[in-house]
Amino acid sequence: MISDRAVIDPGAHLEEDVEIGPFCVIEGDVAIGRGTRIGSHVVIRSGTEIGRNNRIYSFASIGEDPQFAGYAGEPTRLEIGDANVIREYATLNRGSTSDRGTGVTRIGNNNFLMAYSHIAHDSTLGDHIIFANGASLAGHVEVGDFAILGGFTLVHQFCRVGPHSLTGIGTVCLQDVAPYLIVAGSPAKTYGINVRGLRRRDFGDEVIAELREIYKQKFRGKTVSTNITPAEPGQSFSPESVQLLEFLSQSQRGVIR
């Protein structure tokens, strides 16, 4: 289960059924949950906590120092949840100690990070997220549940990527990506509601129609409406529409339109 050609610090804590491939380096102050499998040549640095049933492929770099010019070796953390897939050459950095740094980079559960994807310092990922090959986050980025980042998507620091959103190949995000939307291009522009993705996740037609109406008024009208009301008198917005509207109102960097 653990290769005799791996280098594991005595201070690392490995639970039952952990598999470690040859030529891995596991430093002290690392915790790895049961059922996690780690391929060959993986480096896991101090300050990293990995949950259960993760699969980490060869040559991944897990918990390396933050790429932050002011970092001077202070202890920071990387926290990874359960059942994530981290493919070859992915790089996940610990948090930073900058003025706006949290000191922790967090990855949720059931995420799929394909080869060469990069998660920078102080970023936060929810659950069920997909990063295609080469998708990269700068520091302090938040990514919501079920978001999909197309290959070589780049996200500027301090941006937010809303849940159930989708980016095209080579998308450059300089502002926030609103929930439920498709964005693509460099710089990115919106291309409507992610209808196919929402139907795949069993969103109803009424919810999708409501999101489309909000998109039409907020993103495609000649003037941006500040007050939007439901289509039917006395009707209330769905939770999904409320989430979209709140995301727009809370944006600090502005939202891709």
Buried (B, 14 or more C-beta within 10 A) or exposed (E): EBBEEBEBEEEBEBBEEBBBBEBBBBBEBBBBBEBBBBBBBBBBBBBBBBBBBBBBBBBBBBBBBBBBEEBEEBEBBBBBBBBBBBBBBBBBBBBBBBEEBBBBBBBBBBBBBBBBBBBBBBBBBBBBBBBBBBBBBBBBBBBBBBBBBBBBBBBBBBBBBBBBBBBBBBBBBBBBBBBBBBBBBEEBBBBBBBBEBBEEEEBEEEBBEBBBBBBEBBBEEEEEEEEBEBEEEEEEBBEBBEBBBEBBEEBEBEBBB
